[in-house]
């Protein structure tokens, strides 16, 4: 499998090369030259690790020992059960897919635990090192840091919006003491953090000298790993490969639902992908109107991991909508830079909707009262919008993207009590924290990498 840039200015490469590169040199995102076809009949009865190996094999066909690497990633020890992503049926035809059973209690673990294993294997084979530069709105940062901690060939520099995450989310990152983990809290929004990552990556000489890599979903490996659980959820919610389902997906940066789109392109029988946003409704507006319009800044909400006004993974979807015409994608993004918006008709099979703080509280209360289940505010966004847009007679699978323990303030407001905490997290916010607060200045990020980064071997 070769990978192409959405902007057409990069030489096609193999997976292990784009794994370490992040953004393409032309500023585009790497996409596979084609989507492989799924073998539903052969995959239905597989365990999660074996299913992951089967789904990922054509995307990662130059990774030696992929089966063993995947088996090391998806274990009971890391994810709490052999199921890895348990399906909970609330009522016939309505399900929650538990994507939040990993080390940091969020769906990002499913991709980032795999990414840690991939990085370590490829870097060791090449005798190389990597400085990972990432941005997080809440969950990517902790999942990446926990996956990369203590790996001697890797240093992590994670940008987060100062004061915009929940106390639990911040403590998951800032309380880590590993010498290779560096947290930089930016005085600004997640979009500012994401822009800084792109600015540093755009400095080709600096990127090459310090071997800058990515763990955000601009890294194709993240998206590919997330494709797996769409197949798993489908197999667990259906009895035959003739059935169709709908998925409700809370989405800010478009990576999670993009994985569902890829699964559908591979042949998964998905009737509808239902995208849920919070008050930062860039993606909802696009699917309703065909106008992709970024905002000056994201609003702070009670589902903070979706407080994003520029959905970086949307470019991959736009590339397909544009007939994989890189020149057209370049023109669209040039228009976006100049005017803040562009028009491109959405493709079929999507629906979208917006969920507010009041909606989140009401949905958390409803799910708890009706089913005895507590969900986090992001999952509540997905359930609310999913129920409003589900196709008649089609099973609805709602993606549970984080555990409620990460968002105690909203759970207290909704239910009047503290959410349950898994063992090991009882005193998390009381642990000593290590973080450097910086201005939204790319030069400050470069200086941090120069001070603490891993030099090339």
Secondary structure by P-SEA (a helix, b strand, c coil): cbbbbccccccccccccccccccccccbbbbccbbbbbcccccccccaaaaaaaaaccccccccaaaaaaaaccccccccccccbbbbbccccbbbbccccccccccccccaaaaaaaaaaaaaaacbbbbbbbcccccaaaaaaaaccccccbbbbbbcccccccaaaaaaccccccccbbbbbbcccaaaaaaaaaaaaaaaaaaaaacccccccccaaaaaaaaaaaaaaaaaacccccccbbbbbbcccaaaaaaaaaaaaacccccbbbbbbccccaaaaaaaccccccccccccccccccccccccaaaaaaaaaacccaaaaaaaaaaaaacccbbbbbbcccccccccaaaaaaaaaaaaaaccccccaaaaaaaaaaaacccccbbbbbbbcccccccaaaaaaacccccccccccccccccbbbbbbbcccaaaaaaaaaacccccc
